[in-house]
């Protein structure tokens, strides 16, 4: 689906009309059911601000509250690649947000803000929907809301449910599961991480990133079913996918694994968070034998999220040089899990 200016303008006008109706219904008893639904869902939407990317990419996206204690579900993207993430609630309150963890395979992340008694979506109550279901997409599309302004609302229909794996090589995304393909222009800048709900306000899916067809330059408007994300999100919330180690010091082995033992040379570490791209591979090294290549981007070491060259060096310090290291790398549009085993040189025996 493309994003032609005319249709996009109509979509945004519809969103504005729905917002106006919701505002009026919130104050008037017996307002329309649709407007009442929007009024109930709006307080659960979060506006997220973080890092801008290269080439003028936007530094904002959307999220949704998934607990009364301030857990926020959103997409894993460059916007979160900073220590200064800000989350703005529907009532205008602003909070510093901490990245609890992320699963790059699903492009999902969980943030935490210091707040309580918040309205939220219960992921266990999320519903599966069928083709033809009429839905609402709520997000901070184009960053139109900066304070207590309501999130944008778009009305649409689920066209089909289809696996992105069927589009491998066409749409560049590591996610390979099913998606709801929508007939509305939902996946524009800032919308990623927004909520897709039924007209009764039941959470069904999370809006995905902008996704362009590499063959014909058309755009896919889609949302990822919550049932595909629930297990990973719960693992992050319980600390099983925590990108940072606990405050308790963890014992390091006497001899730690190092990149040089694996034959990997990363790009020069010149930024505060230089992405851990592979620059060179030493011929005949464990990395070469495992199939690591230059330009691979390291995303995970074991189950640890790696966000920089420095982070990879630090995480390797907790692995004994005799133990295998499992790396998850992004190569083009593919996620690859590779296991590397350092070559241990035998010590000479005493005569």
C-alpha positions in Angstrom: 0.0 0.0 0.0 1.3 3.4 -0.9 1.1 6.7 1.0 -0.1 9.1 -1.7 -0.5 12.7 -0.4 -4.3 12.9 -1.1 -5.2 9.7 0.7 -2.9 10.6 3.5 -4.6 13.9 4.0 -8.0 12.2 4.0 -6.7 9.8 6.6 -5.5 12.6 8.8 -8.7 14.5 8.4 -10.6 11.4 9.5 -8.3 11.1 12.5 -9.0 14.7 13.4 -12.7 14.2 13.1 -12.6 11.2 15.3 -10.6 13.1 17.9 -13.1 15.9 17.9 -15.9 13.5 18.4 -14.1 11.7 21.2 -13.4 15.0 23.0 -17.1 15.9 22.8 -18.3 12.4 23.8 -16.0 12.4 26.8 -17.9 15.4 28.2 -21.4 14.5 27.0 -23.3 11.6 28.6 -24.5 9.0 26.1 -21.9 9.9 23.4 -21.4 7.5 20.5 -19.9 4.1 21.3 -17.0 4.8 19.0 -16.1 8.1 20.6 -16.4 6.5 24.0 -14.0 3.7 23.0 -11.5 6.3 21.8 -11.8 8.2 25.0 -11.1 5.1 27.0 -8.1 4.0 25.0 -6.4 7.5 24.7 -4.9 7.5 28.3 -3.1 4.2 27.6 -1.1 5.6 24.6 2.4 7.0 25.3 4.5 9.4 23.2 8.2 8.4 23.2 11.1 10.7 22.4 14.7 9.6 22.1 17.5 9.6 19.6 17.2 10.9 16.1 18.9 8.7 13.5 21.1 9.3 10.5 19.8 11.3 7.5 17.4 13.4 9.5 15.3 10.4 10.8 12.7 11.3 13.4 13.5 11.0 17.1 10.1 9.9 18.2 7.7 7.0 18.2 4.7 5.6 20.0 4.1 3.2 22.8 1.3 1.8 25.1 1.1 1.3 28.8 0.9 -2.5 29.7 0.9 -2.2 33.5 -0.3 0.1 36.2 3.3 0.6 37.3 4.6 2.2 34.2 5.7 -0.6 31.8 5.5 0.6 28.2 5.5 -1.6 25.2 7.0 -0.2 22.0 9.1 -1.1 19.0 12.8 -1.6 19.2 14.4 1.1 17.0 17.1 3.6 16.8 14.9 6.0 18.8 15.8 4.0 21.9 19.5 4.1 21.2 20.2 6.7 23.9 20.4 7.1 27.7 17.8 9.9 27.6 14.4 8.5 26.6 11.4 10.6 27.5 7.9 9.3 27.8 4.9 11.7 27.7 1.5 10.4 28.9 -1.9 11.5 27.6 -2.4 13.9 30.5 0.9 15.7 29.6 3.1 14.3 32.4 6.6 13.6 31.2 8.9 10.9 32.6 12.4 9.6 32.1 12.1 6.1 30.7 14.5 3.2 31.1 15.0 0.5 28.5 14.4 -2.7 30.4 15.1 -4.9 27.4 14.4 -5.7 23.8 14.0 -8.7 21.5 15.5 -7.7 18.1 14.0 -10.8 16.5 10.5 -9.4 17.1 11.5 -5.7 17.0 9.9 -5.3 20.4 11.1 -3.4 23.5 9.8 -2.6 27.0 10.4 0.7 28.8 9.8 1.6 32.4 8.7 4.9 33.9 8.4 5.8 37.6 4.6 6.0 37.9 1.7 4.2 39.5 -2.0 3.7 39.2 -1.9 4.2 35.4 -4.6 3.0 32.9 -3.1 0.2 30.9 -3.7 -2.6 28.4 -3.7 -6.1 29.9 -1.8 -8.2 27.4 -3.5 -11.4 28.7 -6.8 -9.8 27.6 -5.6 -9.0 24.0 -7.7 -10.6 21.3 -7.0 -12.2 18.0 -9.0 -10.7 15.1 -10.0 -11.9 11.6 -9.9 -10.4 8.1 -12.7 -7.8 7.8 -12.5 -6.7 11.4 -13.0 -2.9 11.8 -10.2 -1.5 13.9 -8.8 1.7 15.3 -5.1 2.6 15.2 -3.9 5.1 17.9 -0.4 6.5 17.7 1.7 9.7 17.7 2.0 9.7 14.0 4.1 12.5 12.6 4.8 13.6 16.2 1.6 15.8 16.2 1.2 15.4 20.0 3.9 16.8 22.3 2.0 17.3 25.6 -1.5 16.5 26.6 -2.8 16.5 23.1 -4.6 13.3 22.2 -2.9 10.7 20.0 -4.0 10.4 16.4 -6.7 7.9 15.6 -7.2 6.2 12.3 -10.1 3.9 11.4 -9.5 1.0 9.1 -10.2 -2.7 8.4 -8.0 -5.7 8.6 -7.5 -6.7 4.9 -5.7 -10.0 5.5 -3.6 -11.9 8.0 -0.4 -12.9 6.4 3.1 -14.1 7.4 5.9 -11.7 6.7 8.1 -14.7 6.0 6.2 -15.0 2.7 7.7 -11.6 1.8 11.3 -12.5 2.6 13.6 -10.5 0.3 10.9 -7.9 -0.4 10.3 -6.3 2.9 13.5 -5.7 5.0 12.6 -6.7 8.5 13.9 -9.4 10.9 10.4 -10.3 12.0 9.0 -13.3 10.2 5.7 -14.0 11.9 2.1 -13.2 11.0 0.8 -9.6 10.7 -2.5 -7.9 10.2 -2.4 -6.0 6.9 -4.5 -2.9 7.2 -6.3 -0.7 4.6 -5.4 2.6 6.3 -2.1 4.5 6.1 -1.1 3.6 9.7 2.7 3.0 9.4 4.0 6.6 9.0 6.8 8.3 10.9 6.2 8.2 14.7 3.4 5.6 14.5 5.5 2.6 15.3 4.6 1.1 18.7 1.1 2.4 18.6 -1.9 0.3 19.5 -4.4 -1.4 17.2 -7.7 -2.0 19.0 -11.2 -3.2 18.1 -14.1 -0.7 18.0 -14.8 -2.0 21.5 -11.4 -0.9 22.7 -9.8 -4.4 23.0 -6.1 -4.5 22.2 -5.2 -6.7 19.2 -1.8 -5.7 17.9 1.1 -3.2 18.0 1.7 -1.0 14.9 5.0 -1.9 13.2 7.7 0.2 11.7 7.6 1.8 8.2 8.1 -1.1 5.8 8.7 -0.4 2.1 8.6 -3.0 -0.6 12.1 -3.1 -2.1 10.7 -4.2 -5.5 8.0 -1.6 -6.3 8.5 1.1 -3.5 5.0 0.6 -2.1 4.5 0.6 1.7 3.0 -2.0 3.9 0.6 -0.9 6.6 0.5 -3.6 9.2 0.4 -4.5 12.9 2.0 -7.4 14.8 -0.5 -9.5 16.8 0.0 -9.2 20.6 -0.1 -13.0 20.9 3.2 -13.1 18.9 4.8 -10.7 21.3 3.4 -11.7 24.7 5.9 -14.3 25.7 8.9 -12.2 24.8 7.5 -9.1 26.5 6.8 -11.1 29.7 10.4 -12.4 29.6 11.7 -8.8 29.4 9.4 -7.7 32.3 10.7 -10.5 34.5 14.3 -9.7 33.8 15.1 -12.7 31.5 16.0 -10.3 28.6 17.5 -7.5 30.6 20.2 -5.7 28.6 22.0 -4.6 31.8 23.4 -6.9 34.4 22.0 -6.7 38.0 23.4 -4.4 40.6 25.0 -7.4 42.3 28.5 -7.9 41.0 28.9 -11.1 39.0 32.1 -13.1 39.2 34.2 -13.0 36.1 36.3 -16.0 35.0 40.0 -16.0 35.5 40.5 -15.7 31.8 37.8 -14.0 29.8 36.9 -14.4 26.2 38.1 -11.6 23.9 37.3 -10.6 20.4 40.9 -11.2 19.3 40.5 -14.9 20.4 37.5 -15.1 18.0 39.2 -13.3 15.2 36.8 -10.4 15.1 37.7 -6.7 14.6 34.9 -4.2 15.1 34.6 -0.8 13.5 36.5 2.0 15.3 34.8 2.9 18.6 34.6 6.7 18.1 31.1 7.4 19.4 29.5 7.1 22.8 27.5 4.2 21.4 29.2 3.0 18.3 27.1 0.2 16.8 29.0 -3.1 17.0 29.5 -3.6 13.2 32.2 -6.2 12.2 35.0 -4.5 10.3 37.4 -7.4 9.6 37.6 -11.2 10.2 40.9 -12.9 10.6 41.3 -15.8 8.1 41.1 -19.2 9.7 39.7 -17.8 12.9 36.7 -19.1 14.9 34.7 -16.2 13.5 35.6 -17.1 9.9 34.8 -20.8 10.5 31.4 -19.9 12.0 30.6 -17.7 9.0 30.8 -14.2 10.5 31.4 -11.6 7.8 32.4 -7.9 7.6 29.4 -5.5 8.0 27.5 -8.0 10.2 25.9 -6.1 13.1 26.1 -7.9 16.5 22.7 -7.7 18.2 22.9 -10.3 21.0 25.6 -12.2 22.9 23.7 -15.1 24.3 20.5 -13.5 25.6 22.2 -10.1 26.2 21.2 -7.2 24.1 24.3 -5.5 22.6 24.0 -1.8 21.8 27.6 -0.8 21.3 31.2 -1.9 20.7 32.0 -1.2 24.4 29.0 -3.2 25.5 30.2 -6.2 23.5 33.6 -6.0 25.1 32.1 -5.7 28.6 29.8 -8.7 28.1 32.6 -10.9 26.8 34.4 -10.4 30.2 31.7 -12.7 31.8 32.4 -15.6 29.4 35.3 -18.0 30.1 37.6 -18.3 27.1 36.9 -22.1 27.0 33.1 -21.6 26.7 31.3 -21.1 23.4 29.9 -17.7 22.5 26.5 -17.5 20.7 26.2 -14.3 18.7 23.1 -13.1 16.9 24.0 -10.8 14.0 22.0 -8.8 11.5 23.1 -9.4 8.0 21.1 -7.3 5.5 17.6 -8.3 6.4 18.4 -11.6 8.0 19.1 -12.5 11.7 21.7 -15.2 12.1 22.6 -17.2 15.2 26.2 -18.3 15.1 28.2 -20.2 17.8 31.9 -19.4 18.1 34.4 -21.5 20.0 37.8 -19.9 20.7 40.8 -22.1 19.8 42.6 -23.1 22.9 46.3 -23.5 22.5 47.7 -26.5 24.4 50.3 -25.6 26.9 53.6 -27.4 26.3 54.1 -30.4 28.6 57.0 -30.5 31.0 59.7 -32.9 30.0 
